Amino acid sequence: MSKVFKFIIKNYLAIIIIICGFLGTFAAFHLLNNRIELYKNPNFIPSCSVNVWLDCGPVMKSKWANLFGFSNTMIGLMAYPLAVLTGLFIIANEKNKRWVMLFCTSLAGLGTITNLILLYISSYLIGALCPWCLLAGVATSNIFFALICYNILEDHIKFKDITQKKLKHWISGLFTIIPVSLYYLLLFALVFFSFYLRQDLNIDTTTFVDPIFWL
């Protein structure tokens, strides 16, 4: 077994975090670039506008694109490089501070929840999906799942002894791909259902509940 292969097996969770951090940064950078062009020219067609279903334009122009008074992509440009650094710290150090790793996990969890809410808004209330936003959402979720697994392996998150051993066995054996795959399959089904409601049943989903109604 080569040293490179051993390194990958030993640090696969950190490598996932680093790769997803770079992908998220890449997506956030392109989103910000398109937002700037859109501000310059309201008629600008973003590069991520593929068809009526995959169209960044309506998403970028919506009120939900600025949750805190500025573009959501700015948060991504700060958060994803932090994820890359977190992955590098995991590789560089045998042991990391529990509170630091739990803090990073909490941030990733908050980002995942936010992305799920925005995915619902994009699918049901706006009626269009942003490819770069989808990439950022997948990157965030994977970072969160990888950090959860890392914290369980390092006993930063503890359960009963038997449960802890089973979870570590699942993580070490890469069996976690099963629940993660089911998670993405469920999201795909929910997104597909939103388009089915509008196109086949002619239901106006824009009247559905807005979880960020105060904007």
KASUL-V203436 format. One record per residue. RES is the residue in three letters. D_LAST is the distance of its C-alpha to the last C-alpha in Angstrom with 1 decimal. Layout:
res->RES d_last->D_LAST
res->RES d_last->D_LAST
This chain:
res->MET d_last->55.4
res->SER d_last->54.2
res->LYS d_last->52.6
res->VAL d_last->49.5
res->PHE d_last->49.1
res->LYS d_last->49.6
res->PHE d_last->47.0
res->ILE d_last->44.4
res->ILE d_last->45.3
res->LYS d_last->45.1
res->ASN d_last->41.8
res->TYR d_last->40.0
res->LEU d_last->36.9
res->ALA d_last->36.6
res->ILE d_last->37.3
res->ILE d_last->34.5
res->ILE d_last->32.1
res->ILE d_last->33.4
res->ILE d_last->33.3
res->CYS d_last->29.8
res->GLY d_last->28.7
res->PHE d_last->30.4
res->LEU d_last->28.8
res->GLY d_last->25.3
res->THR d_last->26.1
res->PHE d_last->27.6
res->ALA d_last->24.5
res->ALA d_last->22.1
res->PHE d_last->24.6
res->HIS d_last->24.8
res->LEU d_last->21.1
res->LEU d_last->20.9
res->ASN d_last->24.0
res->ASN d_last->22.5
res->ARG d_last->19.3
res->ILE d_last->21.7
res->GLU d_last->23.8
res->LEU d_last->20.9
res->TYR d_last->20.1
res->LYS d_last->23.8
res->ASN d_last->24.2
res->PRO d_last->21.5
res->ASN d_last->24.2
res->PHE d_last->24.8
res->ILE d_last->25.1
res->PRO d_last->24.1
res->SER d_last->27.0
res->CYS d_last->25.2
res->SER d_last->24.9
res->VAL d_last->27.8
res->ASN d_last->27.4
res->VAL d_last->25.1
res->TRP d_last->24.1
res->LEU d_last->24.0
res->ASP d_last->22.0
res->CYS d_last->19.8
res->GLY d_last->19.0
res->PRO d_last->16.4
res->VAL d_last->14.8
res->MET d_last->14.8
res->LYS d_last->13.6
res->SER d_last->10.5
res->LYS d_last->7.0
res->TRP d_last->7.4
res->ALA d_last->10.4
res->ASN d_last->9.1
res->LEU d_last->7.6
res->PHE d_last->9.4
res->GLY d_last->9.7
res->PHE d_last->12.5
res->SER d_last->13.7
res->ASN d_last->13.8
res->THR d_last->17.4
res->MET d_last->18.3
res->ILE d_last->17.8
res->GLY d_last->20.1
res->LEU d_last->22.6
res->MET d_last->23.0
res->ALA d_last->23.0
res->TYR d_last->25.3
res->PRO d_last->28.1
res->LEU d_last->28.0
res->ALA d_last->28.6
res->VAL d_last->31.6
res->LEU d_last->32.9
res->THR d_last->32.6
res->GLY d_last->34.6
res->LEU d_last->37.2
res->PHE d_last->37.5
res->ILE d_last->38.2
res->ILE d_last->41.0
res->ALA d_last->42.4
res->ASN d_last->42.7
res->GLU d_last->44.4
res->LYS d_last->42.5
res->ASN d_last->39.1
res->LYS d_last->37.7
res->ARG d_last->36.1
res->TRP d_last->33.3
res->VAL d_last->32.4
res->MET d_last->32.3
res->LEU d_last->30.4
res->PHE d_last->27.8
res->CYS d_last->27.5
res->THR d_last->27.4
res->SER d_last->24.5
res->LEU d_last->22.5
res->ALA d_last->23.4
res->GLY d_last->22.5
res->LEU d_last->19.0
res->GLY d_last->18.7
res->THR d_last->20.2
res->ILE d_last->17.8
res->THR d_last->14.8
res->ASN d_last->16.7
res->LEU d_last->17.5
res->ILE d_last->13.9
res->LEU d_last->13.2
res->LEU d_last->16.6
res->TYR d_last->15.8
res->ILE d_last->12.7
res->SER d_last->15.0
res->SER d_last->18.0
res->TYR d_last->16.9
res->LEU d_last->13.8
res->ILE d_last->14.6
res->GLY d_last->18.3
res->ALA d_last->19.3
res->LEU d_last->20.0
res->CYS d_last->20.2
res->PRO d_last->23.6
res->TRP d_last->22.8
res->CYS d_last->19.7
res->LEU d_last->22.1
res->LEU d_last->24.7
res->ALA d_last->22.4
res->GLY d_last->21.4
res->VAL d_last->25.1
res->ALA d_last->26.1
res->THR d_last->23.7
res->SER d_last->25.0
res->ASN d_last->28.5
res->ILE d_last->28.3
res->PHE d_last->27.0
res->PHE d_last->29.8
res->ALA d_last->32.4
res->LEU d_last->31.5
res->ILE d_last->31.8
res->CYS d_last->35.2
res->TYR d_last->36.3
res->ASN d_last->35.5
res->ILE d_last->37.5
res->LEU d_last->40.4
res->GLU d_last->40.5
res->ASP d_last->40.2
res->HIS d_last->37.1
res->ILE d_last->35.7
res->LYS d_last->38.5
res->PHE d_last->39.4
res->LYS d_last->42.8
res->ASP d_last->45.7
res->ILE d_last->46.3
res->THR d_last->42.6
res->GLN d_last->42.2
res->LYS d_last->45.3
res->LYS d_last->44.1
res->LEU d_last->40.7
res->LYS d_last->42.5
res->HIS d_last->44.8
res->TRP d_last->42.0
res->ILE d_last->40.3
res->SER d_last->43.6
res->GLY d_last->44.6
res->LEU d_last->41.3
res->PHE d_last->40.9
res->THR d_last->37.2
res->ILE d_last->36.7
res->ILE d_last->37.1
res->PRO d_last->34.0
res->VAL d_last->32.0
res->SER d_last->33.2
res->LEU d_last->32.3
res->TYR d_last->28.8
res->TYR d_last->28.3
res->LEU d_last->30.2
res->LEU d_last->27.9
res->LEU d_last->24.8
res->PHE d_last->26.8
res->ALA d_last->27.7
res->LEU d_last->24.1
res->VAL d_last->23.1
res->PHE d_last->26.3
res->PHE d_last->25.7
res->SER d_last->22.5
res->PHE d_last->24.5
res->TYR d_last->27.4
res->LEU d_last->25.4
res->ARG d_last->24.3
res->GLN d_last->27.6
res->ASP d_last->30.3
res->LEU d_last->29.0
res->ASN d_last->26.9
res->ILE d_last->24.1
res->ASP d_last->20.7
res->THR d_last->18.4
res->THR d_last->15.3
res->THR d_last->15.6
res->PHE d_last->15.4
res->VAL d_last->13.2
res->ASP d_last->9.7
res->PRO d_last->9.8
res->ILE d_last->6.2
res->PHE d_last->5.6
res->TRP d_last->3.8
res->LEU d_last->0.0
